[in-house]
Amino acid sequence: MELQLIKKYIAACLSTTTTRLETVEAPMPGIKVDINGNESFFYPSANDENTFFEEYGDHIYVHVYNTETKAFTTTEK
């Protein structure tokens, strides 16, 4: 399972001196992120290698990487 795109997003958009990452396999492969006690869970899309999801509290966000512009867009699911 490729998690490099998620790591790139975290480094570009969420990284702070207190950001902690943990790669996990359960309940599904992904990355748990903790920033000052605020936790998110990121996991890749099964259908599109440039799309991944983030669960943050009661919200689910869809992140899409545009390979032409090298930018991420985010929408709430």
All heavy atoms as a GROMACS GRO file, in nm:
protein
  620
    1MET      N    1   0.084  -0.118   0.000
    1MET     CA    2   0.000   0.000   0.000
    1MET      C    3   0.088   0.124   0.000
    1MET      O    4   0.177   0.137   0.083
    1MET     CB    5  -0.091  -0.004   0.123
    1MET     CG    6  -0.167   0.120   0.149
    1MET     SD    7  -0.338   0.132   0.096
    1MET     CE    8  -0.385  -0.024   0.035
    2GLU      N    9   0.066   0.212  -0.092
    2GLU     CA   10   0.146   0.333  -0.107
    2GLU      C   11   0.088   0.448  -0.025
    2GLU      O   12  -0.026   0.487  -0.046
    2GLU     CB   13   0.152   0.372  -0.255
    2GLU     CG   14   0.238   0.491  -0.283
    2GLU     CD   15   0.384   0.471  -0.244
    2GLU    OE1   16   0.442   0.369  -0.280
    2GLU    OE2   17   0.437   0.558  -0.175
    3LEU      N   18   0.166   0.499   0.067
    3LEU     CA   19   0.121   0.608   0.153
    3LEU      C   20   0.202   0.736   0.130
    3LEU      O   21   0.185   0.833   0.202
    3LEU     CB   22   0.129   0.566   0.300
    3LEU     CG   23   0.047   0.443   0.338
    3LEU    CD1   24   0.073   0.404   0.482
    3LEU    CD2   25  -0.102   0.468   0.316
    4GLN      N   26   0.290   0.736   0.028
    4GLN     CA   27   0.377   0.850   0.004
    4GLN      C   28   0.300   0.979  -0.024
    4GLN      O   29   0.340   1.086   0.021
    4GLN     CB   30   0.473   0.822  -0.112
    4GLN     CG   31   0.591   0.738  -0.072
    4GLN     CD   32   0.670   0.797   0.043
    4GLN    OE1   33   0.671   0.741   0.150
    4GLN    NE2   34   0.733   0.910   0.022
    5LEU      N   35   0.191   0.972  -0.098
    5LEU     CA   36   0.114   1.091  -0.129
    5LEU      C   37   0.054   1.152  -0.002
    5LEU      O   38   0.054   1.274   0.015
    5LEU     CB   39   0.003   1.059  -0.230
    5LEU     CG   40  -0.075   1.178  -0.283
    5LEU    CD1   41   0.017   1.276  -0.356
    5LEU    CD2   42  -0.185   1.131  -0.376
    6ILE      N   43   0.008   1.068   0.087
    6ILE     CA   44  -0.046   1.117   0.215
    6ILE      C   45   0.066   1.183   0.295
    6ILE      O   46   0.046   1.292   0.351
    6ILE     CB   47  -0.111   1.002   0.294
    6ILE    CG1   48  -0.232   0.948   0.218
    6ILE    CG2   49  -0.151   1.049   0.433
    6ILE    CD1   50  -0.293   0.823   0.276
    7LYS      N   51   0.182   1.123   0.299
    7LYS     CA   52   0.295   1.182   0.371
    7LYS      C   53   0.335   1.316   0.310
    7LYS      O   54   0.369   1.411   0.382
    7LYS     CB   55   0.414   1.086   0.371
    7LYS     CG   56   0.390   0.964   0.457
    7LYS     CD   57   0.506   0.868   0.452
    7LYS     CE   58   0.478   0.743   0.533
    7LYS     NZ   59   0.588   0.646   0.525
    8LYS      N   60   0.328   1.326   0.178
    8LYS     CA   61   0.360   1.452   0.110
    8LYS      C   62   0.260   1.561   0.151
    8LYS      O   63   0.299   1.675   0.178
    8LYS     CB   64   0.356   1.431  -0.041
    8LYS     CG   65   0.389   1.552  -0.122
    8LYS     CD   66   0.391   1.520  -0.270
    8LYS     CE   67   0.430   1.640  -0.352
    8LYS     NZ   68   0.447   1.607  -0.493
    9TYR      N   69   0.132   1.526   0.158
    9TYR     CA   70   0.030   1.622   0.199
    9TYR      C   71   0.053   1.667   0.343
    9TYR      O   72   0.048   1.787   0.374
    9TYR     CB   73  -0.109   1.560   0.186
    9TYR     CG   74  -0.218   1.646   0.245
    9TYR    CD1   75  -0.269   1.753   0.173
    9TYR    CD2   76  -0.268   1.622   0.373
    9TYR    CE1   77  -0.368   1.834   0.227
    9TYR    CE2   78  -0.366   1.702   0.428
    9TYR     CZ   79  -0.416   1.808   0.354
    9TYR     OH   80  -0.513   1.889   0.409
   10ILE      N   81   0.080   1.573   0.431
   10ILE     CA   82   0.102   1.606   0.572
   10ILE      C   83   0.223   1.699   0.585
   10ILE      O   84   0.219   1.799   0.657
   10ILE     CB   85   0.118   1.479   0.656
   10ILE    CG1   86  -0.014   1.402   0.660
   10ILE    CG2   87   0.166   1.512   0.798
   10ILE    CD1   88  -0.004   1.260   0.712
   11ALA      N   89   0.330   1.668   0.515
   11ALA     CA   90   0.451   1.751   0.521
   11ALA      C   91   0.424   1.892   0.468
   11ALA      O   92   0.472   1.991   0.524
   11ALA     CB   93   0.563   1.686   0.443
   12ALA      N   94   0.346   1.902   0.361
   12ALA     CA   95   0.322   2.032   0.298
   12ALA      C   96   0.216   2.114   0.371
   12ALA      O   97   0.225   2.237   0.374
   12ALA     CB   98   0.279   2.012   0.153
   13CYS      N   99   0.118   2.050   0.431
   13CYS     CA  100   0.001   2.123   0.482
   13CYS      C  101  -0.020   2.115   0.632
   13CYS      O  102  -0.088   2.202   0.688
   13CYS     CB  103  -0.124   2.071   0.411
   13CYS     SG  104  -0.119   2.086   0.232
   14LEU      N  105   0.032   2.015   0.699
   14LEU     CA  106   0.000   1.995   0.840
   14LEU      C  107   0.121   1.990   0.933
   14LEU      O  108   0.103   1.987   1.055
   14LEU     CB  109  -0.079   1.865   0.859
   14LEU     CG  110  -0.211   1.853   0.786
   14LEU    CD1  111  -0.272   1.717   0.812
   14LEU    CD2  112  -0.306   1.963   0.829
   15SER      N  113   0.238   1.988   0.879
   15SER     CA  114   0.356   1.965   0.960
   15SER      C  115   0.384   2.080   1.057
   15SER      O  116   0.386   2.196   1.019
   15SER     CB  117   0.477   1.943   0.869
   15SER     OG  118   0.589   1.911   0.947
   16THR      N  119   0.402   2.043   1.184
   16THR     CA  120   0.446   2.136   1.288
   16THR      C  121   0.551   2.064   1.371
   16THR      O  122   0.577   1.945   1.350
   16THR     CB  123   0.329   2.178   1.380
   16THR    OG1  124   0.291   2.066   1.461
   16THR    CG2  125   0.209   2.228   1.302
   17THR      N  126   0.606   2.133   1.468
   17THR     CA  127   0.705   2.069   1.554
   17THR      C  128   0.643   1.965   1.645
   17THR      O  129   0.714   1.884   1.703
   17THR     CB  130   0.779   2.175   1.639
   17THR    OG1  131   0.682   2.247   1.715
   17THR    CG2  132   0.858   2.269   1.552
   18THR      N  133   0.509   1.966   1.658
   18THR     CA  134   0.442   1.870   1.745
   18THR      C  135   0.365   1.764   1.668
   18THR      O  136   0.291   1.686   1.728
   18THR     CB  137   0.346   1.943   1.842
   18THR    OG1  138   0.249   2.014   1.765
   18THR    CG2  139   0.422   2.038   1.932
   19THR      N  140   0.380   1.758   1.536
   19THR     CA  141   0.309   1.659   1.456
   19THR      C  142   0.373   1.522   1.475
   19THR      O  143   0.493   1.506   1.463
   19THR     CB  144   0.314   1.696   1.306
   19THR    OG1  145   0.256   1.825   1.289
   19THR    CG2  146   0.239   1.596   1.221
   20ARG      N  147   0.287   1.423   1.505
   20ARG     CA  148   0.333   1.284   1.519
   20ARG      C  149   0.258   1.198   1.419
   20ARG      O  150   0.136   1.208   1.406
   20ARG     CB  151   0.308   1.233   1.660
   20ARG     CG  152   0.393   1.298   1.766
   20ARG     CD  153   0.376   1.232   1.899
   20ARG     NE  154   0.244   1.170   1.909
   20ARG     CZ  155   0.176   1.156   2.021
   20ARG    NH1  156   0.226   1.197   2.133
   20ARG    NH2  157   0.057   1.100   2.022
   21LEU      N  158   0.332   1.112   1.350
   21LEU     CA  159   0.273   1.019   1.253
   21LEU      C  160   0.293   0.877   1.300
   21LEU      O  161   0.396   0.843   1.356
   21LEU     CB  162   0.341   1.033   1.117
   21LEU     CG  163   0.348   1.168   1.051
   21LEU    CD1  164   0.422   1.157   0.919
   21LEU    CD2  165   0.212   1.225   1.030
   22GLU      N  166   0.192   0.794   1.271
   22GLU     CA  167   0.204   0.651   1.299
   22GLU      C  168   0.139   0.576   1.185
   22GLU      O  169   0.020   0.592   1.158
   22GLU     CB  170   0.134   0.617   1.430
   22GLU     CG  171   0.139   0.471   1.465
   22GLU     CD  172   0.061   0.436   1.590
   22GLU    OE1  173   0.004   0.526   1.654
   22GLU    OE2  174   0.056   0.316   1.622
   23THR      N  175   0.217   0.494   1.116
   23THR     CA  176   0.163   0.409   1.011
   23THR      C  177   0.097   0.289   1.077
   23THR      O  178   0.157   0.225   1.164
   23THR     CB  179   0.274   0.364   0.916
   23THR    OG1  180   0.338   0.480   0.861
   23THR    CG2  181   0.219   0.279   0.803
   24VAL      N  182  -0.026   0.260   1.037
   24VAL     CA  183  -0.101   0.150   1.098
   24VAL      C  184  -0.155   0.058   0.989
   24VAL      O  185  -0.169   0.096   0.874
   24VAL     CB  186  -0.218   0.203   1.185
   24VAL    CG1  187  -0.165   0.285   1.302
   24VAL    CG2  188  -0.316   0.284   1.104
   25GLU      N  189  -0.187  -0.064   1.028
   25GLU     CA  190  -0.246  -0.163   0.938
   25GLU      C  191  -0.390  -0.193   0.974
   25GLU      O  192  -0.462  -0.251   0.894
   25GLU     CB  193  -0.163  -0.292   0.940
   25GLU     CG  194  -0.023  -0.275   0.884
   25GLU     CD  195  -0.023  -0.231   0.738
   25GLU    OE1  196  -0.109  -0.277   0.660
   25GLU    OE2  197   0.064  -0.151   0.701
   26ALA      N  198  -0.433  -0.157   1.096
   26ALA     CA  199  -0.570  -0.187   1.139
   26ALA      C  200  -0.631  -0.061   1.200
   26ALA      O  201  -0.559   0.014   1.265
   26ALA     CB  202  -0.569  -0.300   1.242
   27PRO      N  203  -0.754  -0.031   1.179
   27PRO     CA  204  -0.855  -0.115   1.115
   27PRO      C  205  -0.838  -0.127   0.964
   27PRO      O  206  -0.894  -0.216   0.902
   27PRO     CB  207  -0.986  -0.045   1.149
   27PRO     CG  208  -0.950   0.098   1.164
   27PRO     CD  209  -0.810   0.097   1.220
   28MET      N  210  -0.758  -0.036   0.904
   28MET     CA  211  -0.720  -0.046   0.763
   28MET      C  212  -0.585   0.023   0.749
   28MET      O  213  -0.548   0.104   0.834
   28MET     CB  214  -0.825   0.018   0.672
   28MET     CG  215  -0.836   0.169   0.687
   28MET     SD  216  -0.956   0.244   0.578
   28MET     CE  217  -1.106   0.212   0.665
   29PRO      N  218  -0.510  -0.008   0.643
   29PRO     CA  219  -0.380   0.057   0.626
   29PRO      C  220  -0.397   0.208   0.609
   29PRO      O  221  -0.484   0.255   0.535
   29PRO     CB  222  -0.327  -0.005   0.497
   29PRO     CG  223  -0.400  -0.134   0.484
   29PRO     CD  224  -0.536  -0.109   0.542
   30GLY      N  225  -0.315   0.284   0.680
   30GLY     CA  226  -0.320   0.428   0.672
   30GLY      C  227  -0.222   0.492   0.767
   30GLY      O  228  -0.131   0.427   0.818
   31ILE      N  229  -0.244   0.621   0.792
   31ILE     CA  230  -0.156   0.697   0.880
   31ILE      C  231  -0.240   0.772   0.982
   31ILE      O  232  -0.331   0.846   0.945
   31ILE     CB  233  -0.070   0.797   0.799
   31ILE    CG1  234   0.019   0.723   0.700
   31ILE    CG2  235   0.014   0.884   0.893
   31ILE    CD1  236   0.098   0.815   0.608
   32LYS      N  237  -0.206   0.751   1.109
   32LYS     CA  238  -0.267   0.830   1.216
   32LYS      C  239  -0.178   0.951   1.240
   32LYS      O  240  -0.056   0.938   1.248
   32LYS     CB  241  -0.276   0.749   1.346
   32LYS     CG  242  -0.383   0.644   1.346
   32LYS     CD  243  -0.391   0.580   1.483
   32LYS     CE  244  -0.499   0.473   1.485
   32LYS     NZ  245  -0.508   0.409   1.617
   33VAL      N  246  -0.242   1.067   1.250
   33VAL     CA  247  -0.169   1.192   1.273
   33VAL      C  248  -0.221   1.255   1.401
   33VAL      O  249  -0.342   1.265   1.422
   33VAL     CB  250  -0.188   1.290   1.155
   33VAL    CG1  251  -0.118   1.422   1.182
   33VAL    CG2  252  -0.138   1.230   1.026
   34ASP      N  253  -0.130   1.297   1.485
   34ASP     CA  254  -0.165   1.367   1.608
   34ASP      C  255  -0.091   1.501   1.610
   34ASP      O  256   0.031   1.506   1.600
   34ASP     CB  257  -0.124   1.284   1.729
   34ASP     CG  258  -0.165   1.348   1.860
   34ASP    OD1  259  -0.120   1.461   1.889
   34ASP    OD2  260  -0.243   1.287   1.934
   35ILE      N  261  -0.170   1.609   1.620
   35ILE     CA  262  -0.113   1.743   1.633
   35ILE      C  263  -0.174   1.804   1.758
   35ILE      O  264  -0.292   1.838   1.760
   35ILE     CB  265  -0.143   1.831   1.509
   35ILE    CG1  266  -0.092   1.765   1.381
   35ILE    CG2  267  -0.080   1.970   1.527
   35ILE    CD1  268  -0.135   1.836   1.254
   36ASN      N  269  -0.094   1.813   1.862
   36ASN     CA  270  -0.140   1.870   1.990
   36ASN      C  271  -0.266   1.803   2.042
   36ASN      O  272  -0.358   1.871   2.090
   36ASN     CB  273  -0.162   2.020   1.976
   36ASN     CG  274  -0.034   2.095   1.948
   36ASN    OD1  275   0.071   2.058   1.998
   36ASN    ND2  276  -0.043   2.199   1.869
   37GLY      N  277  -0.277   1.673   2.030
   37GLY     CA  278  -0.392   1.600   2.081
   37GLY      C  279  -0.510   1.592   1.985
   37GLY      O  280  -0.609   1.527   2.014
   38ASN      N  281  -0.501   1.657   1.870
   38ASN     CA  282  -0.605   1.648   1.767
   38ASN      C  283  -0.564   1.539   1.670
   38ASN      O  284  -0.460   1.549   1.604
   38ASN     CB  285  -0.621   1.781   1.694
   38ASN     CG  286  -0.670   1.890   1.785
   38ASN    OD1  287  -0.768   1.872   1.856
   38ASN    ND2  288  -0.602   2.003   1.784
   39GLU      N  289  -0.647   1.434   1.661
   39GLU     CA  290  -0.611   1.319   1.580
   39GLU      C  291  -0.691   1.311   1.451
   39GLU      O  292  -0.810   1.341   1.448
   39GLU     CB  293  -0.634   1.190   1.658
   39GLU     CG  294  -0.540   1.175   1.775
   39GLU     CD  295  -0.555   1.042   1.846
   39GLU    OE1  296  -0.634   0.957   1.800
   39GLU    OE2  297  -0.486   1.023   1.947
   40SER      N  298  -0.622   1.273   1.344
   40SER     CA  299  -0.683   1.245   1.215
   40SER      C  300  -0.634   1.109   1.169
   40SER      O  301  -0.525   1.065   1.207
   40SER     CB  302  -0.642   1.348   1.109
   40SER     OG  303  -0.701   1.473   1.134
   41PHE      N  304  -0.713   1.044   1.086
   41PHE     CA  305  -0.672   0.918   1.026
   41PHE      C  306  -0.682   0.934   0.874
   41PHE      O  307  -0.788   0.970   0.822
   41PHE     CB  308  -0.760   0.803   1.073
   41PHE     CG  309  -0.725   0.672   1.010
   41PHE    CD1  310  -0.601   0.613   1.034
   41PHE    CD2  311  -0.813   0.606   0.926
   41PHE    CE1  312  -0.566   0.492   0.975
   41PHE    CE2  313  -0.781   0.485   0.867
   41PHE     CZ  314  -0.656   0.428   0.892
   42PHE      N  315  -0.571   0.913   0.805
   42PHE     CA  316  -0.564   0.924   0.659
   42PHE      C  317  -0.551   0.786   0.599
   42PHE      O  318  -0.476   0.702   0.649
   42PHE     CB  319  -0.439   1.006   0.619
   42PHE     CG  320  -0.446   1.151   0.656
   42PHE    CD1  321  -0.410   1.193   0.782
   42PHE    CD2  322  -0.486   1.245   0.563
   42PHE    CE1  323  -0.414   1.327   0.816
   42PHE    CE2  324  -0.490   1.378   0.595
   42PHE     CZ  325  -0.454   1.420   0.723
   43TYR      N  326  -0.624   0.762   0.489
   43TYR     CA  327  -0.612   0.634   0.420
   43TYR      C  328  -0.635   0.656   0.270
   43TYR      O  329  -0.709   0.743   0.229
   43TYR     CB  330  -0.709   0.530   0.476
   43TYR     CG  331  -0.854   0.574   0.478
   43TYR    CD1  332  -0.941   0.541   0.375
   43TYR    CD2  333  -0.905   0.649   0.584
   43TYR    CE1  334  -1.074   0.580   0.377
   43TYR    CE2  335  -1.037   0.689   0.587
   43TYR     CZ  336  -1.121   0.654   0.483
   43TYR     OH  337  -1.252   0.694   0.485
   44PRO      N  338  -0.567   0.576   0.187
   44PRO     CA  339  -0.575   0.594   0.043
   44PRO      C  340  -0.707   0.543  -0.015
   44PRO      O  341  -0.773   0.456   0.041
   44PRO     CB  342  -0.459   0.510  -0.011
   44PRO     CG  343  -0.429   0.413   0.096
   44PRO     CD  344  -0.472   0.472   0.225
   45SER      N  345  -0.743   0.600  -0.130
   45SER     CA  346  -0.858   0.553  -0.206
   45SER      C  347  -0.823   0.421  -0.272
   45SER      O  348  -0.710   0.402  -0.320
   45SER     CB  349  -0.895   0.656  -0.313
   45SER     OG  350  -0.988   0.601  -0.404
   46ALA      N  351  -0.918   0.331  -0.278
   46ALA     CA  352  -0.896   0.204  -0.347
   46ALA      C  353  -0.909   0.219  -0.498
   46ALA      O  354  -0.866   0.132  -0.573
   46ALA     CB  355  -0.996   0.101  -0.296
   47ASN      N  356  -0.967   0.333  -0.542
   47ASN     CA  357  -0.998   0.350  -0.685
   47ASN      C  358  -0.909   0.448  -0.758
   47ASN      O  359  -0.904   0.446  -0.881
   47ASN     CB  360  -1.143   0.396  -0.700
   47ASN     CG  361  -1.240   0.299  -0.637
   47ASN    OD1  362  -1.222   0.179  -0.646
   47ASN    ND2  363  -1.340   0.352  -0.571
   48ASP      N  364  -0.841   0.539  -0.687
   48ASP     CA  365  -0.765   0.645  -0.753
   48ASP      C  366  -0.638   0.672  -0.674
   48ASP      O  367  -0.644   0.710  -0.557
   48ASP     CB  368  -0.850   0.772  -0.762
   48ASP     CG  369  -0.781   0.886  -0.835
   48ASP    OD1  370  -0.662   0.874  -0.869
   48ASP    OD2  371  -0.847   0.989  -0.856
   49GLU      N  372  -0.523   0.654  -0.737
   49GLU     CA  373  -0.396   0.670  -0.666
   49GLU      C  374  -0.367   0.814  -0.626
   49GLU      O  375  -0.278   0.839  -0.544
   49GLU     CB  376  -0.280   0.615  -0.751
   49GLU     CG  377  -0.255   0.691  -0.878
   49GLU     CD  378  -0.146   0.630  -0.963
   49GLU    OE1  379  -0.114   0.512  -0.945
   49GLU    OE2  380  -0.093   0.702  -1.049
   50ASN      N  381  -0.439   0.911  -0.681
   50ASN     CA  382  -0.420   1.052  -0.646
   50ASN      C  383  -0.524   1.104  -0.548
   50ASN      O  384  -0.535   1.226  -0.528
   50ASN     CB  385  -0.419   1.138  -0.773
   50ASN     CG  386  -0.297   1.109  -0.858
   50ASN    OD1  387  -0.187   1.096  -0.807
   50ASN    ND2  388  -0.318   1.095  -0.986
   51THR      N  389  -0.600   1.015  -0.489
   51THR     CA  390  -0.705   1.053  -0.395
   51THR      C  391  -0.686   0.978  -0.264
   51THR      O  392  -0.650   0.860  -0.263
   51THR     CB  393  -0.845   1.020  -0.452
   51THR    OG1  394  -0.862   1.091  -0.575
   51THR    CG2  395  -0.956   1.057  -0.358
   52PHE      N  396  -0.709   1.049  -0.154
   52PHE     CA  397  -0.707   0.985  -0.023
   52PHE      C  398  -0.808   1.053   0.067
   52PHE      O  399  -0.858   1.161   0.037
   52PHE     CB  400  -0.567   0.982   0.038
   52PHE     CG  401  -0.502   1.117   0.055
   52PHE    CD1  402  -0.514   1.187   0.175
   52PHE    CD2  403  -0.430   1.174  -0.048
   52PHE    CE1  404  -0.455   1.310   0.191
   52PHE    CE2  405  -0.370   1.298  -0.032
   52PHE     CZ  406  -0.382   1.366   0.087
   53PHE      N  407  -0.837   0.988   0.177
   53PHE     CA  408  -0.941   1.035   0.269
   53PHE      C  409  -0.881   1.067   0.404
   53PHE      O  410  -0.780   1.009   0.445
   53PHE     CB  411  -1.050   0.929   0.284
   53PHE     CG  412  -1.114   0.892   0.154
   53PHE    CD1  413  -1.070   0.781   0.083
   53PHE    CD2  414  -1.216   0.969   0.100
   53PHE    CE1  415  -1.127   0.747  -0.038
   53PHE    CE2  416  -1.274   0.936  -0.021
   53PHE     CZ  417  -1.229   0.824  -0.090
   54GLU      N  418  -0.948   1.156   0.476
   54GLU     CA  419  -0.909   1.192   0.612
   54GLU      C  420  -1.033   1.189   0.700
   54GLU      O  421  -1.132   1.254   0.670
   54GLU     CB  422  -0.849   1.333   0.614
   54GLU     CG  423  -0.820   1.384   0.753
   54GLU     CD  424  -0.778   1.530   0.754
   54GLU    OE1  425  -0.777   1.595   0.649
   54GLU    OE2  426  -0.746   1.579   0.864
   55GLU      N  427  -1.025   1.114   0.808
   55GLU     CA  428  -1.131   1.114   0.908
   55GLU      C  429  -1.083   1.200   1.024
   55GLU      O  430  -0.977   1.174   1.082
   55GLU     CB  431  -1.160   0.972   0.957
   55GLU     CG  432  -1.221   0.885   0.852
   55GLU     CD  433  -1.253   0.745   0.901
   55GLU    OE1  434  -1.236   0.718   1.022
   55GLU    OE2  435  -1.294   0.662   0.819
   56TYR      N  436  -1.159   1.305   1.054
   56TYR     CA  437  -1.126   1.396   1.162
   56TYR      C  438  -1.253   1.422   1.242
   56TYR      O  439  -1.344   1.489   1.194
   56TYR     CB  440  -1.070   1.527   1.107
   56TYR     CG  441  -1.037   1.629   1.213
   56TYR    CD1  442  -0.927   1.611   1.296
   56TYR    CD2  443  -1.115   1.741   1.230
   56TYR    CE1  444  -0.897   1.704   1.394
   56TYR    CE2  445  -1.085   1.835   1.327
   56TYR     CZ  446  -0.976   1.816   1.408
   56TYR     OH  447  -0.946   1.908   1.506
   57GLY      N  448  -1.262   1.360   1.359
   57GLY     CA  449  -1.384   1.370   1.438
   57GLY      C  450  -1.500   1.309   1.360
   57GLY      O  451  -1.492   1.196   1.312
   58ASP      N  452  -1.608   1.385   1.346
   58ASP     CA  453  -1.726   1.339   1.272
   58ASP      C  454  -1.719   1.372   1.124
   58ASP      O  455  -1.817   1.352   1.051
   58ASP     CB  456  -1.853   1.401   1.331
   58ASP     CG  457  -1.880   1.354   1.472
   58ASP    OD1  458  -1.835   1.243   1.507
   58ASP    OD2  459  -1.946   1.427   1.548
   59HIS      N  460  -1.608   1.424   1.077
   59HIS     CA  461  -1.594   1.470   0.939
   59HIS      C  462  -1.508   1.373   0.857
   59HIS      O  463  -1.415   1.313   0.909
   59HIS     CB  464  -1.530   1.609   0.934
   59HIS     CG  465  -1.606   1.710   1.012
   59HIS    ND1  466  -1.712   1.779   0.962
   59HIS    CD2  467  -1.590   1.753   1.140
   59HIS    CE1  468  -1.759   1.861   1.054
   59HIS    NE2  469  -1.687   1.847   1.163
   60ILE      N  470  -1.541   1.364   0.729
   60ILE     CA  471  -1.458   1.290   0.634
   60ILE      C  472  -1.424   1.386   0.521
   60ILE      O  473  -1.513   1.446   0.459
   60ILE     CB  474  -1.528   1.165   0.579
   60ILE    CG1  475  -1.557   1.067   0.692
   60ILE    CG2  476  -1.441   1.098   0.472
   60ILE    CD1  477  -1.634   0.944   0.650
   61TYR      N  478  -1.294   1.401   0.495
   61TYR     CA  479  -1.248   1.490   0.390
   61TYR      C  480  -1.188   1.406   0.277
   61TYR      O  481  -1.125   1.304   0.301
   61TYR     CB  482  -1.142   1.587   0.443
   61TYR     CG  483  -1.196   1.678   0.551
   61TYR    CD1  484  -1.177   1.649   0.685
   61TYR    CD2  485  -1.268   1.791   0.517
   61TYR    CE1  486  -1.227   1.731   0.784
   61TYR    CE2  487  -1.319   1.874   0.616
   61TYR     CZ  488  -1.299   1.844   0.748
   61TYR     OH  489  -1.350   1.925   0.846
   62VAL      N  490  -1.208   1.454   0.155
   62VAL     CA  491  -1.151   1.391   0.036
   62VAL      C  492  -1.042   1.484  -0.015
   62VAL      O  493  -1.068   1.601  -0.044
   62VAL     CB  494  -1.258   1.369  -0.074
   62VAL    CG1  495  -1.196   1.304  -0.196
   62VAL    CG2  496  -1.375   1.289  -0.021
   63HIS      N  497  -0.921   1.433  -0.025
   63HIS     CA  498  -0.807   1.509  -0.074
   63HIS      C  499  -0.769   1.453  -0.210
   63HIS      O  500  -0.753   1.331  -0.225
   63HIS     CB  501  -0.688   1.497   0.021
   63HIS     CG  502  -0.716   1.543   0.160
   63HIS    ND1  503  -0.717   1.675   0.196
   63HIS    CD2  504  -0.745   1.473   0.273
   63HIS    CE1  505  -0.744   1.686   0.326
   63HIS    NE2  506  -0.762   1.564   0.374
   64VAL      N  507  -0.753   1.540  -0.307
   64VAL     CA  508  -0.716   1.498  -0.442
   64VAL      C  509  -0.590   1.575  -0.483
   64VAL      O  510  -0.585   1.698  -0.470
   64VAL     CB  511  -0.830   1.526  -0.543
   64VAL    CG1  512  -0.788   1.484  -0.683
   64VAL    CG2  513  -0.956   1.453  -0.501
   65TYR      N  514  -0.493   1.502  -0.533
   65TYR     CA  515  -0.368   1.562  -0.581
   65TYR      C  516  -0.375   1.578  -0.732
   65TYR      O  517  -0.399   1.481  -0.804
   65TYR     CB  518  -0.250   1.474  -0.542
   65TYR     CG  519  -0.117   1.530  -0.584
   65TYR    CD1  520  -0.066   1.644  -0.526
   65TYR    CD2  521  -0.042   1.466  -0.682
   65TYR    CE1  522   0.056   1.696  -0.564
   65TYR    CE2  523   0.081   1.516  -0.720
   65TYR     CZ  524   0.130   1.632  -0.661
   65TYR     OH  525   0.251   1.682  -0.698
   66ASN      N  526  -0.356   1.701  -0.778
   66ASN     CA  527  -0.354   1.730  -0.921
   66ASN      C  528  -0.210   1.720  -0.969
   66ASN      O  529  -0.125   1.800  -0.929
   66ASN     CB  530  -0.410   1.870  -0.947
   66ASN     CG  531  -0.419   1.902  -1.095
   66ASN    OD1  532  -0.329   1.872  -1.171
   66ASN    ND2  533  -0.528   1.965  -1.132
   67THR      N  534  -0.181   1.622  -1.053
   67THR     CA  535  -0.044   1.598  -1.097
   67THR      C  536   0.008   1.708  -1.189
   67THR      O  537   0.128   1.727  -1.200
   67THR     CB  538  -0.032   1.462  -1.168
   67THR    OG1  539  -0.124   1.457  -1.276
   67THR    CG2  540  -0.061   1.348  -1.071
   68GLU      N  541  -0.081   1.781  -1.255
   68GLU     CA  542  -0.038   1.889  -1.344
   68GLU      C  543   0.002   2.014  -1.266
   68GLU      O  544   0.104   2.076  -1.296
   68GLU     CB  545  -0.148   1.922  -1.445
   68GLU     CG  546  -0.170   1.810  -1.545
   68GLU     CD  547  -0.280   1.842  -1.645
   68GLU    OE1  548  -0.321   1.960  -1.656
   68GLU    OE2  549  -0.325   1.748  -1.712
   69THR      N  550  -0.079   2.052  -1.169
   69THR     CA  551  -0.051   2.174  -1.092
   69THR      C  552   0.030   2.145  -0.967
   69THR      O  553   0.074   2.237  -0.900
   69THR     CB  554  -0.182   2.244  -1.051
   69THR    OG1  555  -0.256   2.158  -0.963
   69THR    CG2  556  -0.264   2.281  -1.172
   70LYS      N  557   0.044   2.017  -0.933
   70LYS     CA  558   0.116   1.975  -0.811
   70LYS      C  559   0.052   2.034  -0.686
   70LYS      O  560   0.120   2.072  -0.591
   70LYS     CB  561   0.264   2.016  -0.818
   70LYS     CG  562   0.335   1.973  -0.943
   70LYS     CD  563   0.382   1.833  -0.932
   70LYS     CE  564   0.477   1.801  -1.045
   70LYS     NZ  565   0.429   1.702  -1.135
   71ALA      N  566  -0.081   2.041  -0.684
   71ALA     CA  567  -0.154   2.099  -0.572
   71ALA      C  568  -0.261   2.003  -0.524
   71ALA      O  569  -0.312   1.921  -0.600
   71ALA     CB  570  -0.217   2.230  -0.615
   72PHE      N  571  -0.296   2.017  -0.397
   72PHE     CA  572  -0.402   1.937  -0.336
   72PHE      C  573  -0.530   2.020  -0.329
   72PHE      O  574  -0.525   2.140  -0.303
   72PHE     CB  575  -0.364   1.898  -0.193
   72PHE     CG  576  -0.251   1.800  -0.184
   72PHE    CD1  577  -0.122   1.845  -0.164
   72PHE    CD2  578  -0.272   1.664  -0.195
   72PHE    CE1  579  -0.016   1.757  -0.154
   72PHE    CE2  580  -0.168   1.574  -0.185
   72PHE     CZ  581  -0.040   1.620  -0.165
   73THR      N  582  -0.644   1.955  -0.351
   73THR     CA  583  -0.773   2.016  -0.325
   73THR      C  584  -0.844   1.928  -0.222
   73THR      O  585  -0.826   1.806  -0.221
   73THR     CB  586  -0.860   2.030  -0.450
   73THR    OG1  587  -0.877   1.902  -0.509
   73THR    CG2  588  -0.797   2.124  -0.551
   74THR      N  589  -0.922   1.993  -0.137
   74THR     CA  590  -0.990   1.921  -0.030
   74THR      C  591  -1.138   1.957  -0.030
   74THR      O  592  -1.173   2.074  -0.040
   74THR     CB  593  -0.928   1.958   0.106
   74THR    OG1  594  -0.790   1.922   0.104
   74THR    CG2  595  -0.997   1.883   0.219
   75THR      N  596  -1.222   1.856  -0.018
   75THR     CA  597  -1.365   1.877  -0.003
   75THR      C  598  -1.414   1.788   0.111
   75THR      O  599  -1.352   1.687   0.143
   75THR     CB  600  -1.444   1.842  -0.132
   75THR    OG1  601  -1.413   1.707  -0.168
   75THR    CG2  602  -1.408   1.935  -0.246
   76GLU      N  603  -1.525   1.829   0.170
   76GLU     CA  604  -1.583   1.746   0.275
   76GLU      C  605  -1.682   1.652   0.212
   76GLU      O  606  -1.763   1.691   0.128
   76GLU     CB  607  -1.650   1.833   0.383
   76GLU     CG  608  -1.693   1.751   0.501
   76GLU     CD  609  -1.732   1.835   0.621
   76GLU    OE1  610  -1.724   1.958   0.615
   76GLU    OE2  611  -1.771   1.775   0.723
   77LYS      N  612  -1.676   1.527   0.252
   77LYS     CA  613  -1.761   1.422   0.196
   77LYS      C  614  -1.897   1.427   0.261
   77LYS      O  615  -1.914   1.456   0.376
   77LYS     CB  616  -1.697   1.286   0.219
   77LYS     CG  617  -1.763   1.172   0.148
   77LYS     CD  618  -1.679   1.049   0.165
   77LYS     CE  619  -1.746   0.932   0.097
   77LYS     NZ  620  -1.672   0.809   0.112
   0.00000   0.00000   0.00000
